[in-house]
């Protein structure tokens, strides 16, 4: 179902739909044959919930005080020196990495940092769901799940405001999963893969520099690396 879903789209199985049909609007799609299943499956396109789902209340932050102090020190050094730092937290799932970074983000925001956080649970393989695309959308103010029109408007604003050069539009369209106009599609298809990657990296770096020029910023990527390991 992940492979069948388009950008910003969530598909669910018939069984899952039966459990949430009274809470969320869903659209039935045509049955599809899926490898490993004897019978065709009927996927449902998930619509907006009737009301926002309340975020669970976090309990008191317990433990990891030493690690939090170390990370807070890095924040202070970054703000004082005006130079960025990269930190990798790696370990088994469930040891509190995400909770630690949540606490760090709260500390950072209290100190005047802008935070951009993204959670990648599908090993970065889903189109539009990898860390770079998720962060780019956060930098542009595009909320998760927003449609093509919202993404296009955000791209136009970034270029009109001078945050990005118009020359980067072809890479921006790719990263935002927007259709390329005919002339750009021809240009992009003629590029070598290495040139495309360089262009996309340069565009994301330029946008991050723009975000950082407006004040201190914390960027956090929470990504599952395997069934039992993750990193931030």
C-alpha positions, 0 to 999 in steps of 0.5 A: 500500500505504501508503494501504491500511495502517491505523494501526501497520500495514505492508503489503508487496508479494508480491515483498518478501514473497518475500525476507523470508518466512523472517525475518518473519511475514506475513499474506496479505490479499485481492488488491486492484486498484491504479491503474497496475497491470494485475493485482490485487496481493496485499498482505501484513501485516508481522508482528514479526521473529524477532529485533530488527534490530541497529542499524548501528554509526556510524563516528566523527563527522567534520566538522560540528564547528563546527555541533555546537559551535553547537548544544551552546551552544544546549543550554547556554543552554536549560538555564541560562535555562530557555527553549526554542529552535527551530533548523531545519537545512535542506539537500540530502539526504545532507549529514549533517544526521541524523548531526549531530543524532544526535551532538547527541542523544548530547551532550544525553543526556550533559548530562541532557536527555531526547531525543524524536526522530522520523523522517518519511519519507512527507512527513507524508501517512500517517495516524498517521505525521506528526511531531506524532502521532509526537512525541505517542506518544514523549511518552507512551512509545508505541513505534513500531508498538505496537497499539491497546491499548498506545496506549489504555493510554498515553492512560488513564495520561496522564489518570489521572496528571494529565498531560492533562485529561480534556477533551482525550480527544477530541483525544487519541483522534484523535491516537492513532488510537483509536476515539471513544466514541459521545458523543465521536464526536458531539461531534467530528463537530460541531466545525469543522475549526479548532476540532479543530486548536486542540484538538489543538495545545493538547493537544500543547503541554500534553504538551510542557510537562509533559515539559519540566517534568520536566527539559531536553528535546531534540525533533528532527523529521527530515522529508523535504520533497522527493525531494532535500531534508530538514529538522530 
